[in-house]
């Protein structure tokens, strides 16, 4: 009899091997590798049942007590923030802030209303679903924008939005759970703050804390490593040092209830922009790039393989329907309303084509899949019947919305960018 240990590592090895095939397949058929990875996951998961869906789900959300999903997002964000352009972020900060606040809230409300309408669920449960799928996904956008010729001002704004909107999504999830079951341990720190300040003021304070403290830590860590390396010169081991530090940032901040992503982004941005670009820093960047690509491959393959045949039969149609509604209703409404104050043609304004592009680009991702496990877990903890009933439905439907939004947008976004912006010269980058 094969041991559980052997079965798990057999499936991990299969995921890595399949990931390697995605690149040559995508080149042969001229399609982005992300949908190829997802389709391979579906074929070898629910299709052939070679990759076990329970293993895939646990591997993505729980492996090592964390899950490769969040670990992979951490690696991707750290590497990609090396290339963060402070000039573009500063120039478009108003757009990014608008999309990350009003845009995320409106997405959650509209998507929540649609979920409640379709499933006849209470508004609070619908809002919980909307909050979970409200953040956009940098792990999809970053490799996607590398494949299309588009101005950095446009791609930088959308990537900046996706880098910073997870904390708002997490806060909205906390508010939704507070409305459904106020005594849940999951929201104990938030509910304690809200009980003293009120939900609105508590949410603002909670958001500022979630952003400012991790960002300050990340900046401090980034500069400290650069200064320390000047005295000690870690040479090739700078790779291991920074990987260890980033993982430590993640685990330490998670343990204290703070979102770690702003710290990781800040550390990567400082290292990428202020290190001396010696051969060892270049090796560190190359290593992180390869590790980032591997993380992307594992994440998208696992996303495809974590579903079951029964779920495909029962929820595929409604999952596609909700995906279309989120992409073509929730997202456009959120973008148009949040961008309306900036809709004018001046230095800080935004034109119609850009608004259209922003409205149609907003894939959901791994953070949503991980957060989708929360409703049922809280239901088990508190015995809340609404969460026990709707929690599994939310988990499955979120998975479908994430999968279909990624597949659809990686296919039509290159066409959309050519249609709206024609061809952009490399000099514009």
C-alpha positions as CSV (number, residue, x, y, z in Angstrom):
1,X,0.0,0.0,0.0
2,X,1.3,3.4,-1.0
3,X,1.8,5.8,2.0
4,X,0.1,9.1,2.2
5,X,3.5,10.7,2.1
6,X,4.3,9.1,-1.2
7,X,0.9,10.0,-2.7
8,X,1.3,13.6,-1.8
9,X,4.8,13.9,-3.2
10,X,3.7,12.1,-6.3
11,X,1.0,14.7,-6.9
12,X,3.5,17.5,-6.2
13,X,5.9,16.1,-8.7
14,X,3.1,15.8,-11.3
15,X,2.1,19.4,-10.8
16,X,5.7,20.5,-11.4
17,X,6.0,18.4,-14.5
18,X,2.7,19.6,-16.0
19,X,3.7,23.2,-15.3
20,X,6.8,22.7,-17.5
21,X,4.6,21.6,-20.4
22,X,2.4,24.8,-20.3
23,X,5.1,27.0,-21.8
24,X,5.7,25.0,-25.0
25,X,2.0,24.3,-25.4
26,X,1.1,28.0,-25.1
27,X,3.8,28.9,-27.7
28,X,2.5,26.4,-30.1
29,X,-1.1,27.6,-30.0
30,X,-0.2,31.3,-29.4
31,X,-2.3,31.5,-26.2
32,X,-1.2,32.9,-22.8
33,X,0.2,30.2,-20.5
34,X,-2.2,31.0,-17.6
35,X,-5.4,29.5,-19.2
36,X,-3.3,26.6,-20.4
37,X,-2.2,25.9,-16.8
38,X,-5.8,26.1,-15.6
39,X,-7.1,23.8,-18.4
40,X,-4.3,21.3,-17.7
41,X,-5.3,21.4,-14.0
42,X,-9.0,20.7,-14.9
43,X,-8.0,17.9,-17.3
44,X,-5.8,16.1,-14.8
45,X,-8.0,17.0,-11.8
46,X,-11.7,16.6,-12.2
47,X,-11.3,15.3,-15.8
48,X,-8.9,12.3,-15.4
49,X,-8.9,12.4,-11.5
50,X,-5.1,11.9,-11.6
51,X,-4.6,14.9,-9.3
52,X,-6.8,14.5,-6.2
53,X,-9.1,17.5,-5.6
54,X,-8.9,17.2,-1.8
55,X,-5.1,17.3,-2.1
56,X,-5.2,20.2,-4.5
57,X,-7.5,22.2,-2.3
58,X,-5.4,21.5,0.9
59,X,-2.2,22.1,-1.0
60,X,-3.4,25.5,-2.2
61,X,-5.0,26.7,1.1
62,X,-3.6,24.7,4.0
63,X,-0.3,23.0,3.1
64,X,2.3,23.6,5.9
65,X,-0.4,25.5,7.8
66,X,-0.4,28.2,5.2
67,X,-1.0,26.9,1.7
68,X,1.1,27.3,-1.4
69,X,-1.5,29.9,-2.7
70,X,-0.6,32.6,-0.2
71,X,3.1,31.5,-0.2
72,X,3.1,31.8,-4.0
73,X,1.4,35.2,-3.9
74,X,4.0,36.4,-1.4
75,X,6.9,35.3,-3.7
76,X,5.2,36.9,-6.8
77,X,4.6,40.2,-5.1
78,X,8.1,40.4,-3.6
79,X,9.8,39.8,-7.0
80,X,7.4,42.0,-9.0
81,X,7.7,44.9,-6.6
82,X,11.4,45.0,-7.5
83,X,10.2,46.8,-10.7
84,X,7.8,49.1,-9.0
85,X,8.0,52.5,-10.7
86,X,7.6,55.1,-7.9
87,X,7.1,57.8,-10.6
88,X,4.1,56.0,-12.0
89,X,2.6,55.2,-8.6
90,X,3.0,58.9,-7.5
91,X,1.5,60.2,-10.8
92,X,-1.6,57.9,-10.6
93,X,-2.0,57.7,-6.8
94,X,-5.5,59.3,-7.0
95,X,-6.7,56.6,-9.5
96,X,-5.2,53.8,-7.4
97,X,-6.7,55.1,-4.2
98,X,-10.1,55.5,-5.8
99,X,-10.1,52.0,-7.3
100,X,-8.8,50.5,-4.0
101,X,-11.5,52.2,-1.8
102,X,-14.7,53.1,-3.7
103,X,-14.0,50.6,-6.4
104,X,-13.6,47.6,-4.1
105,X,-16.6,48.6,-1.9
106,X,-18.9,49.0,-4.9
107,X,-17.7,45.7,-6.4
108,X,-18.5,44.0,-3.1
109,X,-22.0,45.6,-2.9
110,X,-23.0,45.0,-6.5
111,X,-21.6,41.4,-6.6
112,X,-23.2,40.7,-3.2
113,X,-26.6,41.8,-4.5
114,X,-26.3,39.6,-7.6
115,X,-25.3,36.6,-5.4
116,X,-28.3,37.2,-3.1
117,X,-30.6,37.5,-6.1
118,X,-29.4,34.2,-7.7
119,X,-29.2,32.1,-4.6
120,X,-32.0,33.7,-2.6
121,X,-29.5,34.4,0.2
122,X,-29.7,37.1,2.9
123,X,-28.1,40.4,1.9
124,X,-25.4,40.0,4.6
125,X,-24.4,36.6,3.1
126,X,-24.4,38.1,-0.4
127,X,-22.2,40.9,0.8
128,X,-19.8,38.3,2.3
129,X,-19.5,36.7,-1.2
130,X,-19.0,40.2,-2.8
131,X,-16.3,41.1,-0.2
132,X,-14.4,37.9,-0.9
133,X,-14.2,38.4,-4.7
134,X,-13.7,42.2,-4.5
135,X,-9.9,42.3,-4.7
136,X,-8.2,41.9,-8.1
137,X,-5.2,39.6,-8.6
138,X,-1.6,40.8,-9.3
139,X,-0.5,37.2,-9.9
140,X,-2.6,37.2,-13.1
141,X,-2.2,40.9,-14.1
142,X,1.6,41.0,-13.9
143,X,2.4,38.2,-16.3
144,X,-0.5,39.2,-18.5
145,X,0.9,42.8,-19.0
146,X,4.3,41.4,-19.8
147,X,2.8,39.8,-22.9
148,X,1.0,42.9,-24.3
149,X,2.3,46.2,-25.6
150,X,0.7,48.8,-23.3
151,X,1.7,52.0,-21.7
152,X,3.2,51.7,-18.2
153,X,0.8,54.4,-17.0
154,X,-2.1,52.1,-17.7
155,X,-0.6,48.8,-16.6
156,X,1.1,50.4,-13.6
157,X,-2.2,51.8,-12.3
158,X,-4.0,48.4,-12.6
159,X,-1.1,46.5,-11.0
160,X,-0.9,49.2,-8.3
161,X,-4.6,48.7,-7.6
162,X,-4.2,44.9,-7.3
163,X,-1.1,45.2,-5.1
164,X,-3.0,47.3,-2.5
165,X,-6.6,46.2,-2.5
166,X,-6.3,43.0,-0.5
167,X,-6.5,44.8,2.9
168,X,-9.8,46.5,1.9
169,X,-11.2,43.1,0.8
170,X,-10.1,41.6,4.1
171,X,-11.8,44.4,6.1
172,X,-15.0,44.0,4.1
173,X,-15.0,40.3,4.8
174,X,-14.6,41.1,8.5
175,X,-17.6,43.5,8.3
176,X,-19.7,40.9,6.6
177,X,-18.9,38.3,9.3
178,X,-19.6,40.9,12.0
179,X,-23.1,41.4,10.5
180,X,-23.8,37.7,10.4
181,X,-22.1,36.4,13.6
182,X,-20.5,39.1,15.8
183,X,-18.9,36.6,18.2
184,X,-16.6,34.9,15.7
185,X,-13.0,34.5,16.8
186,X,-11.9,35.3,13.2
187,X,-12.9,38.9,13.7
188,X,-12.2,39.3,17.4
189,X,-9.6,42.2,16.9
190,X,-11.8,44.0,14.4
191,X,-15.0,43.6,16.4
192,X,-13.3,44.8,19.5
193,X,-12.2,47.9,17.8
194,X,-15.6,48.4,16.1
195,X,-17.4,48.1,19.5
196,X,-15.5,51.1,20.8
197,X,-15.4,53.3,17.7
198,X,-18.3,52.1,15.5
199,X,-18.1,50.1,12.3
200,X,-17.3,53.0,10.0
201,X,-14.6,54.7,12.1
202,X,-13.3,51.3,13.2
203,X,-13.0,50.2,9.5
204,X,-11.0,53.3,8.6
205,X,-8.6,52.9,11.6
206,X,-8.3,49.2,10.9
207,X,-7.4,49.9,7.3
208,X,-4.8,52.6,8.1
209,X,-3.2,50.2,10.7
210,X,-3.2,47.3,8.2
211,X,-1.5,49.5,5.6
212,X,0.8,51.8,7.5
213,X,2.5,49.5,10.0
214,X,3.4,46.7,7.5
215,X,4.6,49.3,5.0
216,X,6.8,50.9,7.6
217,X,8.2,47.6,8.6
218,X,8.9,46.6,4.9
219,X,10.7,49.9,4.2
220,X,12.8,49.5,7.3
221,X,13.7,45.9,6.5
222,X,14.6,46.8,2.8
223,X,17.0,49.6,3.7
224,X,18.4,47.6,6.6
225,X,19.4,44.7,4.3
226,X,21.0,47.0,1.8
227,X,23.0,48.8,4.4
228,X,24.0,45.6,6.2
229,X,25.1,44.0,2.9
230,X,27.5,47.0,2.3
231,X,29.4,46.0,5.5
232,X,29.1,42.2,5.5
233,X,28.7,41.5,1.8
234,X,26.6,38.3,1.8
235,X,27.5,37.6,-1.9
236,X,25.4,34.7,-3.3
237,X,23.7,34.1,0.1
238,X,21.8,37.4,-0.3
239,X,19.3,35.2,-2.2
240,X,18.7,33.0,0.9
241,X,18.8,36.0,3.3
242,X,16.1,37.9,1.5
243,X,13.9,34.9,0.9
244,X,14.1,34.1,4.6
245,X,13.4,37.6,5.6
246,X,10.3,37.9,3.4
247,X,8.9,34.6,4.7
248,X,9.6,35.9,8.2
249,X,7.8,39.1,7.5
250,X,4.9,37.1,6.2
251,X,4.6,34.8,9.2
252,X,5.3,37.4,11.9
253,X,2.7,39.8,10.5
254,X,0.1,37.1,10.0
255,X,0.7,36.0,13.6
256,X,-0.1,39.5,14.8
257,X,-3.3,39.8,12.7
258,X,-1.7,42.3,10.2
259,X,-1.8,41.8,6.5
260,X,1.8,41.1,5.4
261,X,1.5,42.1,1.7
262,X,2.3,45.8,2.1
263,X,5.5,44.9,4.0
264,X,6.5,42.4,1.3
265,X,5.8,44.9,-1.5
266,X,7.7,47.6,0.3
267,X,10.8,45.4,0.9
268,X,10.8,44.3,-2.7
269,X,10.4,47.9,-4.0
270,X,13.3,49.2,-1.8
271,X,15.6,46.4,-2.8
272,X,14.7,46.7,-6.4
273,X,15.1,50.5,-6.6
274,X,17.9,51.3,-4.1
275,X,20.3,48.3,-4.2
276,X,23.6,48.9,-6.0
277,X,22.8,46.4,-8.8
278,X,26.0,44.4,-8.3
279,X,26.3,40.9,-9.8
280,X,24.9,39.4,-6.5
281,X,21.8,41.6,-6.5
282,X,21.3,40.7,-10.2
283,X,21.5,37.0,-9.2
284,X,19.0,37.6,-6.4
285,X,16.6,39.2,-8.9
286,X,17.0,36.3,-11.4
287,X,16.4,33.7,-8.7
288,X,13.3,35.5,-7.5
289,X,12.1,35.8,-11.1
290,X,12.4,32.0,-11.6
291,X,10.8,31.3,-8.3
292,X,8.0,33.7,-9.1
293,X,7.2,32.0,-12.4
294,X,7.2,28.6,-10.6
295,X,4.8,29.9,-8.0
296,X,2.5,31.2,-10.8
297,X,2.5,27.8,-12.5
298,X,1.7,25.9,-9.3
299,X,-1.1,28.2,-8.3
300,X,-2.9,28.2,-11.6
301,X,-2.5,24.4,-12.1
302,X,-3.8,23.8,-8.6
303,X,-6.8,26.2,-9.1
304,X,-7.9,24.0,-12.0
305,X,-7.5,20.7,-10.3
306,X,-9.2,21.5,-7.0
307,X,-12.7,21.1,-8.4
308,X,-14.7,17.9,-8.6
309,X,-16.7,16.5,-11.5
310,X,-19.9,17.0,-9.4
311,X,-19.0,20.6,-8.8
312,X,-18.4,21.1,-12.5
313,X,-21.8,19.7,-13.3
314,X,-23.7,21.5,-10.5
315,X,-22.0,24.9,-10.5
316,X,-20.2,25.4,-13.8
317,X,-23.2,27.2,-15.5
318,X,-24.0,29.4,-12.5
319,X,-20.3,30.0,-12.0
320,X,-19.9,31.2,-15.6
321,X,-23.0,33.4,-15.2
322,X,-21.7,35.0,-12.0
323,X,-18.3,35.5,-13.6
324,X,-19.9,37.3,-16.5
325,X,-21.9,39.5,-14.1
326,X,-18.8,40.3,-12.0
327,X,-16.7,41.1,-15.1
328,X,-19.3,43.0,-17.2
329,X,-21.6,44.5,-14.4
330,X,-19.9,44.8,-11.0
331,X,-16.4,45.8,-12.3
332,X,-17.6,48.4,-14.8
333,X,-20.0,50.0,-12.3
334,X,-17.3,50.1,-9.7
335,X,-14.7,51.6,-12.1
336,X,-17.0,54.2,-13.7
337,X,-18.3,55.4,-10.3
338,X,-14.9,55.5,-8.6
339,X,-13.2,57.2,-11.6
340,X,-16.0,59.7,-12.3
341,X,-14.4,62.6,-10.3
342,X,-11.2,62.1,-12.4
343,X,-13.0,61.8,-15.7
344,X,-11.5,64.8,-17.4
345,X,-8.7,65.3,-19.8
346,X,-5.9,66.9,-17.9
347,X,-2.7,65.9,-16.2
348,X,-4.5,63.8,-13.5
349,X,-7.6,63.0,-15.5
350,X,-8.6,59.9,-17.3
351,X,-10.0,59.4,-20.8
352,X,-12.9,57.2,-22.0
353,X,-10.7,54.5,-23.5
354,X,-8.7,54.1,-20.4
355,X,-11.9,53.9,-18.3
356,X,-13.2,51.3,-20.6
357,X,-10.0,49.3,-20.3
358,X,-10.0,49.6,-16.5
359,X,-13.6,48.5,-16.5
360,X,-12.9,45.3,-18.4
361,X,-9.7,44.2,-16.6
362,X,-9.9,42.9,-13.1
363,X,-9.3,39.1,-12.7
364,X,-9.9,37.6,-9.3
365,X,-7.3,35.4,-7.7
366,X,-5.7,33.3,-5.0
367,X,-6.5,35.6,-2.1
368,X,-10.2,35.3,-2.9
369,X,-9.9,31.5,-3.1
370,X,-8.2,31.4,0.3
371,X,-10.8,33.8,1.9
372,X,-13.6,31.7,0.4
373,X,-12.7,29.0,3.0
374,X,-13.5,31.4,5.8
375,X,-17.4,31.4,5.8
376,X,-17.7,27.7,6.4
377,X,-14.9,27.6,8.9
378,X,-16.6,30.4,10.9
379,X,-19.9,28.6,10.6
380,X,-18.3,25.4,12.1
381,X,-16.8,27.5,14.9
382,X,-20.0,29.5,15.8
383,X,-22.7,27.0,14.7
384,X,-24.2,29.8,12.5
385,X,-26.7,28.0,10.2
386,X,-26.5,30.6,7.4
387,X,-22.7,30.2,7.1
388,X,-23.0,26.4,7.4
389,X,-25.5,26.4,4.5
390,X,-24.0,29.0,2.3
391,X,-20.3,28.6,3.2
392,X,-19.7,25.6,0.9
393,X,-21.7,27.3,-1.9
394,X,-19.5,30.5,-1.6
395,X,-16.4,28.4,-1.6
396,X,-17.2,26.6,-4.9
397,X,-18.7,29.6,-6.7
398,X,-15.7,31.8,-5.8
399,X,-13.4,29.1,-7.3
400,X,-15.4,29.2,-10.5
401,X,-15.4,33.0,-10.6
402,X,-11.7,33.1,-10.1
403,X,-11.0,30.4,-12.8
404,X,-13.3,31.8,-15.4
405,X,-12.3,35.5,-14.9
406,X,-8.7,34.5,-15.3
407,X,-9.3,32.4,-18.4
408,X,-11.6,35.0,-20.1
409,X,-9.4,38.0,-19.3
410,X,-6.1,36.5,-20.3
411,X,-7.8,35.7,-23.7
412,X,-9.6,39.0,-24.5
413,X,-7.4,41.6,-22.7
414,X,-4.6,41.5,-25.4
415,X,-7.3,42.1,-28.1
416,X,-9.0,44.8,-26.0
417,X,-5.7,46.6,-25.5
418,X,-5.0,46.6,-29.3
419,X,-8.5,47.8,-30.0
420,X,-8.5,50.7,-27.5
421,X,-4.9,51.9,-27.7
422,X,-3.8,50.6,-31.1
423,X,-0.1,50.0,-31.1
424,X,2.1,51.6,-28.4
425,X,5.7,52.3,-29.3
426,X,8.4,50.9,-27.0
427,X,9.5,54.5,-26.4
428,X,6.4,55.1,-24.4
429,X,7.5,52.6,-21.8
